[in-house]
């Protein structure tokens, strides 16, 4: 592609941690740099250096804390304001809650004309009491400071409207998600697997309580001896699953915890079914990636998941926090004939290719940027 942007058309992309740029948004800054002068801002460290190498764009390290930290957050806002004042971009686009708060405040103070925030997984719908009120107020502030508010999916949009977070018009980009899926990269390939025998249920994500790890393990131990459980991801100390559950995972002979994998394709290739029993999501990438690799998915009936999974077509939906229903559905998956399981997997890949192919999403994203930056 030819370079279409002028160097005065600068777009700054902000995430709280660089891992978001290394995984979910991987390749997007490089592609957008053909149309705009893209620079990325995220917390400093080796991962951010890797973003610079992979994306070939200028990166800026700016410390941001995931949790609430008033003093550090104020310092981050001041640094963001000073950085954006020097860069003078035409637009700043933030992802994840803390990056949104810091970037929208800093962008407003620096008079950046186009300030975009994308809401992914919302925290407040599953919170309660004072915590919920604080989270809603923070998201209302982000929306008030943003010139454009983008919900990752229709479920996120409905929640933002229901809780009266903003009255600004909101439109999902494409069919949802923030990146789409490279269906060539995530394609069925039985040559590469982790070599686990049996019917393998696979989970990919942070091992924390909000991902439903407790429910998943408790459901799994009710299954026949032929069932195996593959857990891909690191233990998340921000919402720990508890020492008792960690002990069960470590000691159970049919639970295989392999930690973080930069390339999850061998794990998905080893799996018979992906399981995501999360309490909340925005638009989970792993469901799209698994579908692209022709895997049926068992997921909770929550935002994002229920926008991809159609029961008995490409997977199953179960209520969140329901161990018995999850165990029953996992047993049902094990009882299916291979032809039916393969049919559901084929349906899953077809749906991803039709609605969530990365090139299709990038086209929608570029159209959006052209409209708001015109």
N, C-alpha and C positions, 0 to 999 in steps of 0.2 A: 504494500500500500504506500501511496505517496504521503508525505508529510503535509498536512493541510493547515496546521495552526500557525499563527504568528507567535513569536516568543513573548509578546505582551499579554497573551491570553493564558494566564496561569491558573491552574486548578490545584488546590491543596487538599489531600485526602488525609483524614485523621482517624486513627484507631487508638484505643487505650494501650494495647500491647501489640508488639510486632507480629506475634504468632497469627493474628487475624489476617495480616498481609501475606504471611508465608503460606497459609493454608487456604482459607475461604476465598480471599481476594487475589490469590496467586495469579500472576499474569495480567491482571486487569490494569494496574498502573502502566505497565509497559505498553499495552495495547492503546490505552487512552493517550499516551504520550505522542502518538502519531497525529493526534488532533488538537491536543492542548499541551502546554508546558506543565507537566505533572510533577509535583513534589509531595512527599509523604512525611507525616509527623506521627511519632509513636514513642513509647517509652524506650530509653536507650539500652544498649546491650548488644551482645554478639548476634542475637536474632535480627536486630535492626540492620546491622552491617550486612547480614545475609540478604536482607530485602534489597539493599543497594546493589549488590552483585547480581541478583536474579532479575530485578526489574529495570536496572539501568537508568534509575532516576535519582534525583537528589533527595536525601532523607535527612530529617532533623530529629535528634533525640530530645524528648521533653518528658520528664518523669510525671506519670499519672498513676494514682492509686485506684484500684478497683473498688474498694470499700469507701465508706464515708470518712474523710479525714479533713476537717475544715481548714486547718492551717496549710497543709500541703496542697489542698485544692485551690486555695487563694493564690498560693505561689505559682501553681500551674497555670491559672487564669492569667496572671500577670505576665508570665513567660510567653504564653500563647499570644496575648495582645501585642507584646513587643516583637515577636517573631512575625506575626501577620502584618504588622505595621511596616516592617522592613521588606517583606516579600511583596506586599501590595498585590495580592491575587485578585482575579475577577470573581472567584468562587472558592468557598471552603465547604467540604463535604465530610461529615463525621458519621462514624458507625460506633455502636456500643454506648451505654449510658454515660459513663464518666467522660469519654471523649466528646460526647455531645454537649455536656454541660460546659466543659472547658473550651471547646472550639466555638460554640455558639456565643458564649459570653465574650471570649477574646475577639471573635470575628465582629461582633456588634460594636465593641469598644474601638476596634481598629477600622470601623466603617467599611468592611468588606461588603460589596453590594449584593452578592448572592450567597446566602448561608443555608445549606441543605443539611438536614439530619435525617438519617434512616433509622427507624425503630425496628429492631430485630426482636429477640425474645423479651417480652415485658415481664417485669418482676412483680409489680403491684397487684395484678389480679389474684395471685396466690398468697399475698401477704395479708396481714390484718392489723387492726388497731392503729397505733401511732406510726408504725413503720409504713403501713399502706399510705397514710395521709402524707407523710414526708416524701415518699417515692412519687406520688401523684403530683405533689407541688413541684418537685424537681423536673418532672417531665413536662408540666405546664410551663415552667420557666424556659426549658429548652424550646418548646413550640413557640412561645411568645417571641423569642430571639431569632428563631429561624425564619427565613423568607419562604422556604419550601419544606414541608414535612412529608416524608415518604414512609408508609408502612410496608414492612417486608412481605406481608400477605394480607388476605382479606380478613382473617381472624384478628390480626393485630389492628387493622383499621377499625373493626367493629369494637374492639376493646377501648381504643382511644376515643371513639365516639361515645360509647356507653358510659365511660367514666368522666366524660366531659373534659378531657385533657386539652383538646383544642377544637376550635370551630373552623379552622382553616381547611380549605378543600384538600383532600388527600386522594392520591391515586397510586395503586400498586404498579410497579414497573414490570411489564411483560406479564407472565403468569405467576410471578412471585419469586421469592428468594433474592439474594443480593449478588449472585455470581453466575448462576446456571451451572451446568455440568459438562465437562469435556467428555462426550460419550465415546470418543475414540480412545482416550486414556483409560476411562472406566468402562471397560468392555469385558464380556465374559472370556476368561482364559483359564482353562483347567490345568495348564502346565505349571502354574506357580501357586502353591498352597503351603500351609504350615504342617501338613501331614497329620492331621487329627482325624482318627477314625470314628465312625458313628454318625448320628444325627446331630449336627453342630448348630447351636444357637449362638449368634455373635452379637455382642454389644460393642459399639464404638463411641467413645466420648469421655468426658471427665467423670471419674468415679466419685460422685457425691450424692447426697440423699435426694436432691431435687431431680436427679436423673432416674430415680426409681430403682437404684441398685439393690436396696434392701428387699423390695418387692420382687425383683428379678431373681435374686438368689433364693429367697424363700419359696418362690414358685418352682424354680428349677429343681430343688431337692425333692420335690414331690414326683418328679418324672421317672420313667423307667431307666434302667441301667445303661441303655444304649444312647441316652442323651448326653451330650457334652456341651459345656458352656465356655465360650471364648470371650474374655474381657480385654478390650483394647483401650488403653488410656491410663493416665496417671491418677493417683488419689488426689482429690482436690480438698485442701485443708480449709478453704473458705466455707464449705458446707460438708464437713466430714461425715463419713458413713458410720463411724463408731468402731471401736477396737474389736468388739465381738464379731461384727460383720467382716472386718479385715481378717480375723483369725479363721473364720469359716472359709473365706475365699482362698487363703493360703494353704489350708489343710485339706480341703476337699479334693479327692483324687480326680474328679471329672470337671473341675473348674480350672481353666487355664488363663491366668492373668499375665499378659505379655508386656504390659506397660505401654508407653507411647510409641507409636510406629509412624515414621514420616510418610511411609508408603503403606496404606491400609489395604491395598488390592490383594496381597496374599491372604490376609485375614478374611476378606469378603469371599475370595475364591474358595477358602476352606469351609465356608458356612453353608448350611442348608437354608437358614432363615435368619434375617436380621431382627433383633428385638430392641425397641426403644420405648421403655416404660416411663418416660419423663413426665414430670408434673406440669411443665410449661416449656414451650418452644416458641420461636418466631416462625422459622421456616427451615427445619433441620436439613443441613447439607448431607448428612450421612444417609438419610432416607432416599435422597436423590441419587447419591453415589451407588448405594446398594441396588436401587432399581435399575440404574444403568448397567449394572453387572448381572442383571436378570435374577435378582434375589427377591422373593416375596418378603414382606415386612409385617411384623406384629408391632403395632404402635398404640399409644394411648390416644383417645379421642380428644385431641387438643389442637390448638392453632397450628397450622403448617402441616402436621401429620394428616389431619382429616381433609386437607386440600390436595393431597397427593394419593393417599390410600383409599381405594374403593373396596369395601369388604367383599370377599369371595372373588374379586377380579384380580387384584395384585397384592392382596394381603388381608390383614385383620385389624380391627380397631377394638380396644378394650377400655373400660373406665380406668382413670388414673387411681393409683393407690389401692387397687383391688387385687390382692394376691391370688385368691381362688379363681377369679375370672381369667387372670393371666395364665395360671397353671393349666386351666382347662383349655384355653386357646393354644398354648404350646403343645399340649397333648394331642389336640385336634390336628395341628400341623404335622406332628409325627405320624399320625394315622393315615395321612393322605397317600394315595398311590403316587409313584414317581411321575407319571404322566400328568397328573393334575398339578403337582408342585411345579413341574416344568412349564406347564401352561400359564400358571400364575406368574412365574418368573419372566416368561416371554412378554406377557401383558405389561409387566412392570417396566421392562426396557422400552417397549413401544411407547408407553405413556411419557417416559422421560425424554425420549428422542423427539416426540411431537411437541412437548410443551416447555421443556427446560434445557434444551441444548444450549451450550455456552454461547455459540456464535449468534444464536437468535436473541439471547438475553442482551449481549453486548450491543446489538443493533438497537434494541429498545432503549438501552441506557444512553447511547450516543444521541438518539433522537431527543431524549429528555434533556440532556445537557445543552443541546443546540437550542431548545425552546427557552430554557431558563437563563442561558448566558447570552442570548442574542442581544 
